[in-house]
Amino acid sequence: MLNKLVDLYIAGGFVMPPLLIGAGIMWFSMTHRILLLSKGDTGIFKSFCSEITNFVNKGKTKEDALLYLGVKEEEMNQYKNLIKSVVIVAPLLGLLGTVSGMIETFDSLAEMSLFSQSGGIAGGISQALITTQMGLAVAIPGLIVGNLLERRQSSLLNDMEEKIERTWSKMKGVSNA
């Protein structure tokens, strides 16, 4: 299995290293965002809720809490643009590999040598298809997971706003009593 992967990597040509590096960076970034946007111990929500409770105990205003929400929203945006960039660039790199492979194919045809040292027609078409496949294999999961994380972030922000509203509504009810 590993030999097959190495063969694909080599057959993909010069486009494969940046595609694999981009895929690694993208998956690291998405994993970081998944952990950050969880409601568990690793996520931002739990610490936000305890900090809002501290705001009340310290006598801070609702406006202070909303400003703090803005800071947390910026923190949630970490790696978002990096993921989007990899999703956009990966298919373009695949297309670059496709063009490179097709150039090799047409060069072989022009020289009328079906089995040149660089792989000839079959090698050029193979390179074209492998890099296209790899570009799409990086971009499609990135697009899907990236969009799911966007929705998760939006939902989390709504929950945080509701927490602020509930907290200050309780305070208002207590102060009117």
Secondary structure, 3 states (H helix, E strand, C coil): CHHHHHHHHHHCHHHHHHHHHHHHHHHHHHHHHHHHCCCCCCCHHHHHHHHHHHHHHCCCCHHHHHHHHHHHHHHHCCCHHHHHHHHHHHHHHHHHHHHHHHHHHHHHHHHCCCCCCCCHHHHHHHHHHHHHHHHHHHHHHHHHHHHHHHHHHHHHHHHHHHHHHHHHHHHHHHHHC
